[in-house]
C-alpha cells in the first residue's frame, strides 16, 4: 500500500484552504505549518507569462530519511496506511528528523518539545473520511489514495494526466517522494523551487 497525496496544479488557485483546514483539523500551533502553498513564478516574457501554486507538505517518501535519522523510533511507517508518522510519546525533540528531511516538511513545536508534520489526517482516515486538505479543497485539486490501487482516485488521475505531466519535488538524496504533482505544459512549465 502506497497512500499519498496527488495535487493537480492545473486546478490549484493558491487559496490556502488546505493550509487553514490542516491547521484547524489538527490544532496546529500558531506560527507552525504542516502544509504550505508556495508561489512559483511569475516567469517568462509577455505575452506568455506563467506561474502556479505549489502546495508542499510531508512527501511520504519511500526511503524516508527522517525515519532513519530518528534515534528513538518516534518516526515510523504506519502499517495500516503505509504513512510516515510521529509517535509524540517517543519524540524527544532532538530535531534529527528535521535535519534529515530533504523537503523541509517537519516543524519543531517548542512549547511541546516535539517534532510535528502532516499526518494525512489519520484520525479522519480511521473514520472513513479524506484528509482535511483534500476534503476542503474548493477546486478539487487535492486527491488522496493508494498508488498501488488502479481504482483509486490518485491512480486514475495520474493515468489520465499522462507521464509527461507528472512531477515530483527534486530528489537529490534518493528519498523517492510519493506525493505527486500534475502540471500540464499548457498551464505552466514545471520549475524547481528556489
C-alpha positions as CSV (number, residue, x, y, z in Angstrom):
1,X,0.0,0.0,0.0
2,X,1.4,3.4,-1.0
3,X,-1.0,6.0,0.2
4,X,-0.2,9.6,-0.8
5,X,-1.4,12.9,-2.0
6,X,-1.7,13.8,-5.7
7,X,-2.1,17.5,-6.3
8,X,-3.3,18.9,-9.6
9,X,-1.5,22.2,-10.1
10,X,-3.7,22.9,-13.1
11,X,-6.6,23.3,-10.7
12,X,-4.8,24.8,-7.6
13,X,-5.7,28.5,-7.2
14,X,-3.4,29.2,-4.2
15,X,-6.4,29.9,-1.9
16,X,-4.8,28.4,1.2
17,X,-7.9,26.5,2.2
18,X,-5.7,23.4,2.5
19,X,-3.5,25.3,4.9
20,X,-6.4,26.5,7.0
21,X,-8.1,23.1,7.0
22,X,-4.9,21.4,8.2
23,X,-4.4,23.9,11.0
24,X,-8.0,23.6,12.2
25,X,-8.3,19.9,11.9
26,X,-5.0,19.1,13.6
27,X,-4.9,22.0,16.1
28,X,-1.6,23.1,14.7
29,X,0.0,25.8,16.8
30,X,0.3,29.5,15.8
31,X,3.4,30.0,13.6
32,X,3.7,26.3,12.7
33,X,2.6,24.9,9.4
34,X,2.3,21.3,8.3
35,X,1.2,22.4,4.8
36,X,2.4,25.4,2.8
37,X,1.4,26.9,-0.5
38,X,4.4,28.3,-2.4
39,X,4.2,30.7,-5.4
40,X,6.2,29.6,-8.4
41,X,6.7,32.4,-10.8
42,X,5.8,34.6,-12.5
43,X,8.2,33.8,-15.3
44,X,8.5,34.2,-19.0
45,X,8.0,37.2,-21.2
46,X,4.9,39.0,-22.3
47,X,2.5,37.8,-23.6
48,X,3.5,34.3,-22.2
49,X,3.7,35.0,-18.5
50,X,3.2,31.9,-16.4
51,X,3.2,30.7,-12.8
52,X,1.5,28.3,-10.5
53,X,1.0,27.5,-6.8
54,X,2.8,24.5,-5.3
55,X,1.5,23.1,-2.1
56,X,4.1,21.3,-0.1
57,X,3.8,19.0,3.0
58,X,5.3,15.7,4.0
59,X,6.1,13.8,0.8
60,X,5.5,10.4,2.4
61,X,8.9,9.2,1.0
62,X,9.6,5.6,0.1
63,X,13.1,5.9,1.6
64,X,12.3,8.3,4.4
65,X,15.5,9.8,5.7
66,X,13.6,11.2,8.7
67,X,12.7,7.6,9.8
68,X,16.3,6.5,9.5
69,X,17.6,9.6,11.5
70,X,15.2,9.2,14.4
71,X,17.1,7.8,17.4
72,X,14.0,6.7,19.4
73,X,11.8,5.2,16.7
74,X,9.3,8.0,17.1
75,X,9.2,8.4,13.3
76,X,7.9,5.3,11.8
77,X,5.9,3.9,8.8
78,X,2.4,3.1,9.9
79,X,1.3,-0.4,8.9
80,X,-2.4,0.4,8.5
81,X,-2.0,3.2,5.9
82,X,1.7,3.0,4.9
83,X,2.2,6.6,6.0
84,X,5.2,8.1,7.8
85,X,4.0,9.3,11.2
86,X,5.4,10.5,14.5
87,X,4.7,8.9,17.9
88,X,4.6,12.0,20.1
89,X,5.2,9.9,23.2
90,X,8.5,8.7,21.8
91,X,9.7,12.0,20.3
92,X,12.4,13.7,22.4
93,X,12.5,16.9,20.3
94,X,16.1,16.3,19.2
95,X,15.2,17.5,15.6
96,X,17.4,15.0,13.9
97,X,14.5,14.2,11.6
98,X,14.1,17.9,10.7
99,X,17.8,17.9,9.6
100,X,17.3,14.7,7.6
101,X,14.1,15.7,5.7
102,X,15.2,17.0,2.3
103,X,11.8,18.7,1.8
104,X,11.6,20.9,4.9
105,X,8.3,19.2,5.8
106,X,8.8,18.9,9.6
107,X,8.4,21.6,12.2
108,X,9.6,21.9,15.8
109,X,6.9,22.7,18.4
110,X,8.9,24.4,21.1
111,X,6.0,24.5,23.5
112,X,5.6,20.7,23.5
113,X,9.3,19.9,22.7
114,X,8.3,17.6,19.8
115,X,8.6,17.5,16.1
116,X,5.3,17.6,14.0
117,X,4.3,17.2,10.4
118,X,1.4,16.3,8.1
119,X,-0.2,13.0,9.1
120,X,-2.6,12.9,6.1
121,X,-5.2,13.2,9.0
122,X,-5.1,9.6,10.1
123,X,-7.9,10.4,12.5
124,X,-10.1,11.2,9.6
125,X,-8.9,8.1,7.6
126,X,-9.8,6.0,10.6
127,X,-13.3,7.5,10.4
128,X,-13.5,6.7,6.7
129,X,-13.0,10.3,5.6
130,X,-10.5,12.1,3.4
131,X,-7.7,14.2,4.8
132,X,-8.9,17.7,5.7
133,X,-6.9,19.4,3.0
134,X,-8.5,17.1,0.4
135,X,-12.0,17.5,1.8
136,X,-11.7,21.3,1.9
137,X,-10.0,21.9,-1.5
138,X,-12.6,24.1,-3.2
139,X,-11.2,23.3,-6.7
140,X,-10.8,19.5,-6.3
141,X,-7.0,19.9,-6.8
142,X,-6.1,17.5,-4.0
143,X,-6.6,13.8,-4.0
144,X,-5.6,11.1,-1.6
145,X,-5.3,7.3,-2.1
146,X,-3.2,4.3,-2.8
147,X,-0.9,4.5,-5.8
148,X,-0.9,0.7,-6.0
149,X,-4.7,0.5,-6.4
150,X,-5.6,1.2,-10.1
151,X,-9.2,2.1,-9.0
152,X,-8.0,4.8,-6.5
153,X,-8.6,8.5,-7.3
154,X,-4.9,9.1,-7.3
155,X,-4.0,6.3,-9.7
156,X,-6.8,7.3,-12.1
157,X,-5.7,11.0,-12.0
158,X,-2.1,10.1,-12.8
159,X,-3.1,7.8,-15.6
160,X,-5.4,10.4,-17.1
161,X,-2.7,13.2,-16.9
162,X,-0.1,11.3,-18.8
163,X,3.5,10.6,-17.8
164,X,4.9,13.9,-19.3
165,X,2.6,15.9,-16.9
166,X,3.5,14.1,-13.7
167,X,6.1,15.7,-11.4
168,X,7.8,15.2,-8.0
169,X,9.8,17.5,-5.9
170,X,13.6,17.3,-6.7
171,X,15.0,14.1,-5.1
172,X,18.8,14.6,-4.7
173,X,19.0,12.2,-1.8
174,X,17.2,9.1,-3.1
175,X,14.2,9.7,-0.8
176,X,11.7,8.7,-3.5
177,X,8.8,11.0,-2.6
178,X,5.3,9.6,-3.1
179,X,3.5,13.0,-3.3
180,X,2.8,13.6,-6.9
181,X,2.0,16.8,-8.8
182,X,0.1,17.1,-12.0
183,X,1.0,20.1,-14.2
184,X,0.4,20.3,-17.9
185,X,2.8,22.4,-20.1
186,X,-0.3,24.4,-21.3
187,X,-0.7,25.7,-17.7
188,X,3.0,26.4,-16.9
189,X,6.4,24.9,-17.1
190,X,7.4,22.8,-14.1
191,X,10.2,24.6,-12.2
192,X,12.1,23.5,-9.1
193,X,11.6,25.7,-6.0
194,X,14.4,28.2,-5.5
